[in-house]
Amino acid sequence: MASYTVNKPALARAKRLIRARQYVLESNWGDVQPNAESENAYLASHGWSEYAEWYLGLTEGAPDETKARYAFVYGDLRRLHRSGLIACHYRAAEWRHKEIELAAHELLQLLDRSSSR
């Protein structure tokens, strides 16, 4: 099983998106999560560093600037989705990736506090 570390620039971007209210509170993650085509289009116009900021996890041992390097996407490459954070939290908890689980939990708490104002 792969090991992951928290992608600190992604965590920072997610926090910025929450503060800027660039999020979707209700969505079906299966319908809005990025697919390969949308990821490729985003990469072509934004590059690897911006692409990487949409993924809470970095796959240990995978080379930079490969899709295999980035895991636990939390948004649609435009806005953060609460359902995406829930998916990250659930998957990380299921696979015992504690750092990612806690990062997703922290973001969910921040989002819920921010959106209830």
GUVO-43773 format. One record per residue: x, y, z of N, C-alpha, C, O in turn; residue in one letter. Coordinates in pm, whole numbers, padded with zeros to 5 digits, always signed. Example, Ala and Ser with C-alpha at 12.3 -4.5 7.8 and 13.67 -1.06 7.14 Angstrom:
2
+01319-00569+00780+01230-00450+00780+01320-00330+00780+01424-00332+00846A +01285-00225+00708+01367-00106+00714+01290+00003+00787+01341+00114+00804S 
***
This chain:
117
+00084-00118+00000+00000+00000+00000+00088+00124+00000+00192+00128+00067M +00048+00224-00074+00123+00349-00083+00119+00424+00049+00026+00409+00128A +00220+00505+00071+00225+00595+00186+00214+00738+00136+00258+00770+00026S +00156+00823+00218+00131+00961+00178+00176+01057+00287+00173+01025+00406Y +00218+01174+00244+00243+01285+00335+00148+01398+00297+00099+01404+00184T +00123+01486+00392+00035+01599+00365+00105+01697+00271+00222+01731+00289V +00032+01739+00172+00080+01838+00075+00049+01977+00133-00063+02027+00121N +00149+02038+00195+00127+02165+00264+00077+02277+00173-00010+02354+00215K +00126+02291+00050+00069+02393-00038-00080+02369-00069-00156+02464-00084P -00121+02243-00078-00262+02211-00101-00345+02248+00021-00456+02301+00008A -00293+02221+00138-00362+02257+00262-00380+02409+00269-00487+02457+00305L -00275+02483+00235-00283+02629+00235-00384+02679+00132-00460+02771+00161A -00384+02621+00014-00479+02664-00089-00623+02637-00044-00710+02722-00062R -00647+02521+00014-00781+02488+00062-00827+02589+00166-00942+02632+00164A -00738+02628+00255-00773+02729+00356-00804+02863+00291-00898+02932+00332K -00725+02900+00191-00752+03026+00119-00888+03021+00050-00964+03118+00054R -00919+02908-00012-01048+02893-00078-01164+02906+00021-01266+02967-00009L -01147+02848+00138-01251+02857+00240-01268+03002+00285-01380+03052+00293I -01157+03068+00314-01166+03208+00357-01230+03297+00251-01301+03392+00283R -01204+03265+00124-01259+03344+00013-01400+03298-00025-01460+03351-00119A -01452+03199+00047-01585+03143+00021-01597+03084-00120-01701+03094-00185R -01489+03025-00166-01486+02958-00296-01507+02808-00275-01417+02727-00297Q -01629+02774-00231-01659+02635-00201-01803+02603-00236-01886+02692-00255Y -01830+02474-00244-01964+02421-00269-01998+02334-00149-01925+02240-00117V -02108+02365-00084-02144+02291+00038-02220+02162+00008-02207+02065+00082L -02297+02160-00099-02375+02040-00132-02349+02001-00276-02382+02076-00369E -02291+01885-00295-02267+01832-00429-02252+01681-00418-02222+01627-00311S -02274+01616-00529-02250+01472-00539-02107+01455-00590-02079+01479-00707N -02017+01414-00500-01876+01407-00535-01851+01319-00657-01762+01349-00737W -01926+01214-00672-01909+01127-00788-01937+01198-00920-01883+01160-01024G -02019+01301-00916-02052+01377-01037-01956+01493-01063-01939+01532-01179D -01894+01548-00959-01816+01670-00977-01666+01652-00964-01590+01743-00999V -01621+01538-00914-01476+01521-00899-01409+01522-01036-01468+01477-01135Q -01288+01574-01043-01220+01584-01173-01195+01447-01236-01157+01352-01168P -01217+01440-01366-01183+01318-01439-01052+01343-01514-00998+01453-01509N -01002+01242-01581-00873+01254-01649-00872+01367-01752-00773+01438-01764A -00980+01382-01824-00988+01488-01926-00979+01627-01862-00905+01712-01911E -01052+01650-01755-01048+01781-01691-00912+01805-01624-00862+01917-01622S -00853+01700-01569-00720+01714-01510-00617+01752-01618-00534+01840-01597E -00624+01685-01732-00530+01716-01841-00548+01858-01892-00449+01926-01920N -00671+01903-01905-00697+02040-01949-00643+02140-01846-00584+02241-01883A -00664+02111-01719-00614+02199-01614-00461+02205-01617-00401+02312-01607Y -00398+02089-01630-00252+02084-01638-00200+02166-01756-00100+02237-01742L -00265+02156-01870-00220+02227-01989-00225+02379-01970-00141+02451-02024A -00322+02426-01894-00336+02572-01879-00277+02627-01749-00254+02748-01740S -00253+02542-01649-00205+02592-01520-00070+02537-01477+00000+02602-01398H -00031+02422-01524+00098+02364-01486+00090+02279-01360-00013+02273-01292G +00202+02212-01331+00207+02114-01224+00193+02175-01086+00128+02116-00999W +00254+02291-01062+00250+02345-00925+00108+02380-00883+00069+02355-00769S +00029+02438-00973-00111+02468-00940-00195+02341-00934-00282+02328-00848E -00169+02248-01023-00240+02119-01021-00220+02050-00886-00314+01998-00827Y -00097+02050-00839-00062+01982-00714-00139+02037-00595-00166+01964-00499A -00175+02165-00600-00243+02228-00487-00387+02182-00468-00453+02225-00373E -00437+02098-00554-00573+02043-00539-00573+01906-00472-00679+01844-00459W -00457+01857-00431-00444+01722-00377-00381+01728-00238-00269+01777-00223Y -00452+01680-00137-00405+01686+00001-00287+01593+00028-00212+01614+00123L -00271+01490-00055-00165+01392-00029-00059+01389-00137-00087+01408-00255G +00063+01365-00094+00175+01339-00184+00216+01193-00166+00245+01150-00055L +00217+01119-00275+00254+00978-00270+00405+00966-00253+00482+01012-00337T +00445+00905-00144+00588+00888-00118+00650+00798-00224+00598+00691-00256E +00762+00844-00278+00835+00765-00378+00794+00791-00521+00866+00754-00613G +00680+00854-00543+00636+00884-00680+00706+01012-00726+00720+01106-00648A +00750+01016-00851+00820+01135-00901+00728+01257-00907+00609+01246-00937P +00786+01374-00880+00713+01499-00899+00670+01511-01045+00728+01449-01134D +00568+01591-01065+00514+01618-01200+00469+01491-01271+00486+01475-01392E +00410+01401-01192+00338+01286-01247+00206+01278-01170+00202+01314-01052T +00102+01233-01233-00027+01221-01164-00019+01124-01046-00093+01139-00949K +00069+01027-01054+00084+00930-00946+00132+00996-00816+00112+00941-00708A +00194+01110-00826+00248+01180-00710+00138+01238-00621+00157+01252-00500R +00022+01272-00680-00081+01349-00610-00204+01264-00583-00254+01195-00672Y -00254+01271-00460-00369+01190-00419-00459+01272-00328-00417+01372-00270A -00582+01229-00315-00681+01290-00227-00721+01430-00277-00699+01530-00209F -00780+01433-00395-00831+01558-00451-00951+01605-00369-01034+01524-00329V -00961+01736-00346-01068+01789-00261-01160+01887-00333-01255+01938-00273Y -01134+01915-00458-01217+02012-00530-01228+01976-00676-01173+01877-00723G -01302+02060-00749-01327+02036-00891-01229+02111-00980-01254+02129-01099D -01117+02155-00923-01013+02233-00989-01056+02378-01012-00994+02452-01088L -01164+02416-00946-01211+02554-00946-01254+02597-00806-01222+02707-00761R -01326+02509-00739-01375+02537-00604-01356+02414-00517-01353+02301-00566R -01345+02438-00389-01340+02331-00291-01482+02276-00274-01579+02352-00275L -01494+02146-00259-01625+02083-00237-01624+02015-00100-01533+01938-00068H -01725+02042-00021-01738+01976+00109-01742+01824+00089-01683+01749+00166R -01812+01780-00014-01819+01636-00041-01681+01580-00076-01652+01464-00047S -01596+01661-00139-01459+01618-00169-01376+01602-00043-01299+01507-00030G -01393+01695+00052-01322+01682+00179-01369+01559+00256-01289+01488+00317L -01500+01535+00252-01554+01416+00319-01496+01289+00255-01460+01195+00326I -01488+01287+00123-01430+01171+00054-01283+01153+00094-01239+01040+00117A -01207+01262+00101-01067+01253+00144-01058+01198+00286-00979+01108+00313C -01140+01252+00374-01139+01209+00514-01173+01060+00524-01104+00984+00592H -01278+01020+00457-01323+00881+00463-01216+00786+00409-01181+00687+00474Y -01165+00816+00289-01066+00727+00228-00940+00719+00313-00884+00611+00332R -00896+00833+00364-00775+00834+00447-00797+00753+00575-00709+00677+00617A -00914+00768+00636-00944+00691+00758-00952+00542+00726-00901+00459+00801A -01017+00510+00615-01032+00370+00576-00897+00304+00554-00877+00188+00592E -00804+00377+00492-00674+00319+00458-00567+00349+00564-00450+00316+00545W -00607+00412+00674-00519+00444+00786-00405+00538+00748-00290+00517+00788R -00438+00639+00672-00342+00745+00640-00375+00862+00732-00442+00957+00693H -00325+00853+00853-00368+00942+00961-00341+01089+00932-00426+01173+00961K -00225+01122+00877-00194+01263+00849-00296+01324+00752-00341+01436+00773E -00331+01251+00650-00427+01301+00552-00565+01310+00616-00638+01407+00594I -00602+01209+00693-00730+01209+00762-00744+01334+00850-00847+01401+00847E -00641+01363+00928-00647+01478+01018-00649+01610+00942-00716+01704+00983L -00576+01619+00831-00577+01740+00750-00716+01763+00691-00766+01876+00693A -00778+01658+00640-00914+01671+00585-01013+01708+00695-01103+01789+00673A -00997+01650+00812-01084+01682+00926-01070+01829+00965-01169+01898+00988H -00947+01877+00972-00922+02018+01005-00991+02109+00904-01054+02208+00942E -00981+02076+00777-01044+02158+00672-01196+02153+00682-01263+02255+00664L -01251+02035+00711-01396+02024+00728-01444+02112+00843-01547+02179+00831L -01371+02112+00953-01410+02194+01068-01403+02342+01032-01494+02418+01065Q -01297+02383+00963-01283+02522+00920-01396+02561+00825-01454+02669+00838L -01426+02474+00731-01535+02501+00636-01669+02512+00707-01747+02604+00679L -01696+02423+00796-01825+02426+00867-01837+02551+00954-01944+02609+00962D -01729+02591+01018-01734+02716+01097-01754+02835+01005-01832+02925+01036R -01684+02837+00894-01692+02950+00800-01829+02961+00735-01883+03071+00719S -01886+02848+00698-02013+02850+00624-02133+02872+00715-02242+02900+00665S -02116+02861+00845-02229+02880+00936-02245+03024+00978-02339+03057+01051S -02157+03111+00934-02167+03254+00970-02260+03327+00879-02280+03447+00894R 
***
